[in-house]
């Protein structure tokens, strides 16, 4: 019986013509030392970007990003965490950013989350670096529980864009998993389904030696043009 990894890799090659074409599209991740070296204000900035992009046109957030950096003072966690309710409301009405009070409050909540992690782990980078890749769904659950608006795809994309090696359960990835009978839903929320997906990725990683991010992209590329 053909392995999951070989099945998806062969399908991706059929869709894109060659292994070289696939390799050119694979994402990279940061190693432990590189994750540790990222300052915590950059992790808060990435959390904010993912929260504001959710349900919105990503390009608009990118175009306004210099304004976000100014309004949030470079996303220094201690500075954002110490803003008064009145200051938060003023920030939420600033035309330099996308004005959304709920999301601005979430940035402050995530600053407090990062400060809590600092006290326990030394830095947010150390926390991410120490979390095992074989339990990424556990990390997603932790972000959802302790962070603000970091559940679902927002938490997954935060990790990917921050450099933490993770797979992403995009629609294409879920379609790929459905095609081999592992799951039967295009959006996974139940822990049972998430653990099935994690087990499949663990199995493919052990066989291939590839990163979770690379495997995730291979599954997406197996569905069709990227």
SETIKOL-977377 format. One record per residue (C-alpha): z, x, y; residue number from 1. Coordinates in Angstrom, 1 decimal, decimal comma. Each point is the difference from the previous one (the first is absolute). Layout:
# SETIKOL-977377
up->Z east->X north->Y nr->NUM .
...
# end
This chain:
# SETIKOL-977377
up->0,0 east->0,0 north->0,0 nr->1 .
up->-1,1 east->1,4 north->3,4 nr->2 .
up->2,9 east->0,9 north->2,3 nr->3 .
up->0,5 east->-1,9 north->3,3 nr->4 .
up->-0,7 east->3,2 north->2,0 nr->5 .
up->-3,3 east->0,7 north->-1,7 nr->6 .
up->-1,0 east->-3,7 north->0,2 nr->7 .
up->0,5 east->-0,1 north->3,8 nr->8 .
up->-1,5 east->3,4 north->0,6 nr->9 .
up->-3,2 east->-0,8 north->-1,9 nr->10 .
up->-0,3 east->-3,3 north->1,9 nr->11 .
up->0,5 east->1,8 north->3,3 nr->12 .
up->-2,7 east->2,5 north->-0,9 nr->13 .
up->-2,4 east->-2,8 north->-0,9 nr->14 .
up->0,7 east->-1,6 north->3,4 nr->15 .
up->-0,3 east->3,2 north->2,1 nr->16 .
up->-2,4 east->2,2 north->-2,0 nr->17 .
up->2,1 east->3,2 north->-0,8 nr->18 .
up->3,5 east->1,4 north->-0,2 nr->19 .
up->-0,8 east->2,1 north->3,1 nr->20 .
up->-0,6 east->-3,2 north->2,0 nr->21 .
up->3,3 east->-1,3 north->-1,2 nr->22 .
up->1,9 east->3,2 north->0,8 nr->23 .
up->-1,2 east->-0,1 north->3,6 nr->24 .
up->1,7 east->-3,4 north->0,5 nr->25 .
up->3,3 east->0,7 north->-1,6 nr->26 .
up->3,1 east->0,1 north->2,4 nr->27 .
up->2,4 east->2,9 north->0,2 nr->28 .
up->3,8 east->-0,1 north->0,1 nr->29 .
up->2,8 east->2,3 north->1,2 nr->30 .
up->2,1 east->2,1 north->-2,3 nr->31 .
up->3,8 east->0,1 north->0,1 nr->32 .
up->0,2 east->2,8 north->2,7 nr->33 .
up->-2,6 east->-1,8 north->2,2 nr->34 .
up->1,8 east->-3,3 north->-0,2 nr->35 .
up->3,3 east->1,7 north->0,9 nr->36 .
up->-1,7 east->1,7 north->3,0 nr->37 .
up->-1,1 east->-3,3 north->1,6 nr->38 .
up->2,5 east->-0,9 north->2,8 nr->39 .
up->1,6 east->-3,4 north->-0,3 nr->40 .
up->-1,5 east->-1,3 north->3,2 nr->41 .
up->-3,4 east->0,2 north->-1,6 nr->42 .
up->1,1 east->-2,1 north->-3,0 nr->43 .
up->1,3 east->-2,6 north->2,5 nr->44 .
up->-3,3 east->0,1 north->1,8 nr->45 .
up->-1,9 east->-0,6 north->-3,2 nr->46 .
up->2,4 east->-2,9 north->-0,9 nr->47 .
up->-0,8 east->-1,5 north->3,4 nr->48 .
up->-3,7 east->0,5 north->-0,4 nr->49 .
up->0,0 east->-1,8 north->-3,4 nr->50 .
up->2,2 east->-2,8 north->1,3 nr->51 .
up->-2,3 east->-0,6 north->3,0 nr->52 .
up->-3,2 east->0,3 north->-2,0 nr->53 .
up->1,1 east->-2,7 north->-2,5 nr->54 .
up->-1,9 east->-3,2 north->0,7 nr->55 .
up->-1,8 east->1,7 north->3,0 nr->56 .
up->-3,2 east->1,9 north->0,7 nr->57 .
up->0,8 east->3,6 north->-0,8 nr->58 .
up->-2,4 east->1,3 north->2,6 nr->59 .
up->1,9 east->-1,7 north->2,8 nr->60 .
up->3,3 east->1,7 north->-1,1 nr->61 .
up->-1,8 east->3,4 north->-0,2 nr->62 .
up->-1,5 east->-0,4 north->3,5 nr->63 .
up->3,4 east->-0,9 north->1,5 nr->64 .
up->1,9 east->2,6 north->-2,0 nr->65 .
up->0,5 east->2,4 north->3,0 nr->66 .
up->1,8 east->-2,9 north->1,7 nr->67 .
up->2,2 east->-0,5 north->-3,0 nr->68 .
up->1,0 east->3,6 north->0,1 nr->69 .
up->1,0 east->-0,3 north->3,7 nr->70 .
up->1,9 east->-3,3 north->-0,3 nr->71 .
up->2,0 east->1,1 north->-3,1 nr->72 .
up->0,6 east->3,5 north->1,5 nr->73 .
up->-1,7 east->1,8 north->-2,9 nr->74 .
up->1,9 east->-2,1 north->-2,5 nr->75 .
up->3,2 east->2,1 north->0,1 nr->76 .
up->2,2 east->-2,0 north->-2,4 nr->77 .
up->3,2 east->0,4 north->1,9 nr->78 .
up->-1,7 east->-1,0 north->3,3 nr->79 .
up->-1,6 east->-3,1 north->-1,5 nr->80 .
up->3,2 east->-1,0 north->-1,8 nr->81 .
up->2,0 east->0,2 north->3,2 nr->82 .
up->-2,1 east->-2,4 north->2,1 nr->83 .
up->1,8 east->-3,1 north->1,2 nr->84 .
up->-1,3 east->-3,5 north->-0,8 nr->85 .
up->-1,2 east->-0,2 north->3,6 nr->86 .
up->-1,9 east->3,3 north->-0,3 nr->87 .
up->-1,6 east->-1,2 north->-3,2 nr->88 .
up->-1,2 east->-3,1 north->1,7 nr->89 .
up->-1,5 east->2,0 north->2,9 nr->90 .
up->-1,7 east->2,3 north->-2,5 nr->91 .
up->-1,4 east->-3,0 north->-1,8 nr->92 .
up->-1,7 east->-1,3 north->3,2 nr->93 .
up->-1,5 east->3,4 north->0,9 nr->94 .
up->-3,8 east->-0,3 north->0,2 nr->95 .
up->-0,5 east->3,5 north->-1,4 nr->96 .
up->0,8 east->-1,3 north->-3,5 nr->97 .
up->-0,7 east->-3,1 north->-1,9 nr->98 .
up->2,6 east->-2,4 north->1,3 nr->99 .
up->2,0 east->-1,4 north->-2,9 nr->100 .
up->3,8 east->-0,2 north->0,3 nr->101 .
up->0,6 east->-0,4 north->-3,7 nr->102 .
up->-2,0 east->3,1 north->-0,9 nr->103 .
up->1,6 east->2,0 north->2,8 nr->104 .
up->3,4 east->-1,0 north->-1,3 nr->105 .
up->-1,1 east->1,2 north->-3,5 nr->106 .
up->-0,6 east->3,5 north->1,4 nr->107 .
up->3,6 east->0,1 north->1,2 nr->108 .
up->1,2 east->-1,2 north->-3,4 nr->109 .
up->-2,1 east->2,7 north->-1,7 nr->110 .
up->1,5 east->2,6 north->2,3 nr->111 .
up->3,4 east->-1,1 north->-1,1 nr->112 .
up->-1,2 east->0,2 north->-3,6 nr->113 .
up->-1,3 east->3,5 north->0,5 nr->114 .
up->3,3 east->1,1 north->1,5 nr->115 .
up->1,9 east->-1,4 north->-3,0 nr->116 .
up->-2,3 east->2,0 north->-2,3 nr->117 .
up->0,6 east->3,1 north->2,1 nr->118 .
up->3,7 east->-0,3 north->-0,5 nr->119 .
up->-0,4 east->-0,3 north->-3,8 nr->120 .
up->-2,9 east->2,3 north->-0,7 nr->121 .
up->-0,3 east->2,3 north->3,0 nr->122 .
up->-3,4 east->-1,3 north->1,0 nr->123 .
up->-2,4 east->-2,7 north->-0,8 nr->124 .
up->-2,5 east->2,6 north->-1,3 nr->125 .
up->2,6 east->1,2 north->-2,5 nr->126 .
up->0,6 east->-3,5 north->-1,1 nr->127 .
up->-3,7 east->-0,7 north->-0,7 nr->128 .
up->-0,5 east->3,4 north->-1,6 nr->129 .
up->2,8 east->-0,6 north->-2,5 nr->130 .
up->-1,2 east->-3,4 north->-1,1 nr->131 .
up->-1,7 east->0,3 north->-3,4 nr->132 .
up->-3,7 east->-1,0 north->-0,3 nr->133 .
up->0,7 east->-1,8 north->-3,3 nr->134 .
up->2,0 east->-2,6 north->1,9 nr->135 .
up->-2,0 east->-0,7 north->3,1 nr->136 .
up->0,5 east->-3,8 north->-0,3 nr->137 .
up->3,7 east->0,8 north->0,3 nr->138 .
up->-0,7 east->1,8 north->3,3 nr->139 .
up->-2,1 east->-2,9 north->1,2 nr->140 .
up->3,0 east->-2,4 north->-0,8 nr->141 .
up->2,4 east->2,4 north->1,9 nr->142 .
up->-2,2 east->0,0 north->3,1 nr->143 .
up->-0,3 east->-3,8 north->-0,1 nr->144 .
up->3,8 east->-0,5 north->-0,4 nr->145 .
up->1,2 east->2,6 north->2,5 nr->146 .
up->-2,8 east->0,3 north->2,4 nr->147 .
up->-1,5 east->-2,7 north->2,3 nr->148 .
up->-3,4 east->-1,5 north->-0,8 nr->149 .
up->-0,7 east->2,7 north->-2,5 nr->150 .
up->-0,6 east->-2,2 north->-3,0 nr->151 .
up->-3,3 east->-0,6 north->-1,8 nr->152 .
up->-3,0 east->2,1 north->1,1 nr->153 .
up->1,6 east->1,1 north->3,3 nr->154 .
up->2,5 east->2,1 north->-2,0 nr->155 .
up->-2,7 east->1,4 north->-2,3 nr->156 .
up->-2,3 east->0,9 north->2,9 nr->157 .
up->3,0 east->1,6 north->1,9 nr->158 .
up->0,6 east->2,3 north->-3,0 nr->159 .
up->-3,7 east->0,8 north->-0,4 nr->160 .
up->-0,6 east->0,8 north->3,7 nr->161 .
up->3,3 east->2,0 north->0,1 nr->162 .
up->-1,3 east->2,2 north->-2,8 nr->163 .
up->2,3 east->-1,2 north->-2,8 nr->164 .
up->-2,0 east->-0,1 north->-3,2 nr->165 .
up->-0,3 east->-3,7 north->-0,9 nr->166 .
up->-2,4 east->-2,4 north->-1,5 nr->167 .
up->-0,9 east->-3,1 north->2,0 nr->168 .
up->-0,5 east->-3,4 north->-1,5 nr->169 .
up->-3,0 east->-1,0 north->2,1 nr->170 .
up->-2,2 east->-2,9 north->-1,1 nr->171 .
up->-2,4 east->2,5 north->-1,6 nr->172 .
up->2,7 east->1,8 north->-1,9 nr->173 .
up->1,4 east->-3,3 north->-1,3 nr->174 .
up->-3,5 east->-1,2 north->-0,9 nr->175 .
up->-0,4 east->3,2 north->-2,1 nr->176 .
up->3,3 east->-0,6 north->-1,7 nr->177 .
up->-1,0 east->-3,6 north->-0,7 nr->178 .
up->-3,2 east->1,2 north->-1,5 nr->179 .
up->1,8 east->1,7 north->-2,8 nr->180 .
up->2,5 east->-2,8 north->-0,6 nr->181 .
up->3,1 east->1,7 north->1,3 nr->182 .
up->0,7 east->-2,6 north->2,7 nr->183 .
up->-1,4 east->-3,5 north->0,9 nr->184 .
up->0,7 east->-0,2 north->3,8 nr->185 .
up->-1,8 east->1,6 north->2,9 nr->186 .
up->3,3 east->0,3 north->1,9 nr->187 .
up->3,1 east->1,4 north->-1,8 nr->188 .
up->3,5 east->-1,0 north->1,1 nr->189 .
up->1,9 east->-0,6 north->-3,2 nr->190 .
up->2,0 east->3,1 north->-1,2 nr->191 .
up->-1,4 east->-0,5 north->-3,5 nr->192 .
up->-3,6 east->0,3 north->1,3 nr->193 .
up->0,9 east->2,9 north->2,3 nr->194 .
up->1,6 east->1,9 north->-2,9 nr->195 .
up->-3,1 east->-0,6 north->-2,1 nr->196 .
up->-2,1 east->1,6 north->2,7 nr->197 .
up->2,4 east->2,9 north->0,4 nr->198 .
up->-0,1 east->0,6 north->-3,8 nr->199 .
up->-3,8 east->0,1 north->0,1 nr->200 .
up->-0,1 east->2,5 north->2,8 nr->201 .
up->2,7 east->2,1 north->-1,7 nr->202 .
up->-2,1 east->0,1 north->-3,1 nr->203 .
up->-3,2 east->0,9 north->1,9 nr->204 .
up->1,8 east->2,8 north->1,9 nr->205 .
up->1,4 east->1,5 north->-3,2 nr->206 .
up->-3,5 east->0,1 north->-1,5 nr->207 .
up->-2,0 east->1,2 north->3,0 nr->208 .
up->2,5 east->2,0 north->2,1 nr->209 .
up->-1,4 east->-1,7 north->3,1 nr->210 .
up->2,2 east->-1,3 north->2,8 nr->211 .
up->0,9 east->-3,7 north->0,3 nr->212 .
up->-2,1 east->-0,2 north->3,1 nr->213 .
up->-3,1 east->1,4 north->-1,7 nr->214 .
up->0,4 east->-2,3 north->-3,0 nr->215 .
up->0,4 east->-3,0 north->2,4 nr->216 .
up->-3,3 east->0,9 north->1,7 nr->217 .
up->-1,8 east->0,5 north->-3,3 nr->218 .
up->1,0 east->-3,5 north->-1,1 nr->219 .
up->-1,2 east->-1,4 north->3,4 nr->220 .
up->-3,3 east->2,0 north->-0,3 nr->221 .
up->-0,5 east->-1,4 north->-3,6 nr->222 .
up->-0,5 east->-3,5 north->1,5 nr->223 .
up->-2,9 east->0,8 north->2,3 nr->224 .
up->-1,2 east->1,9 north->3,1 nr->225 .
up->3,0 east->1,2 north->2,1 nr->226 .
# end
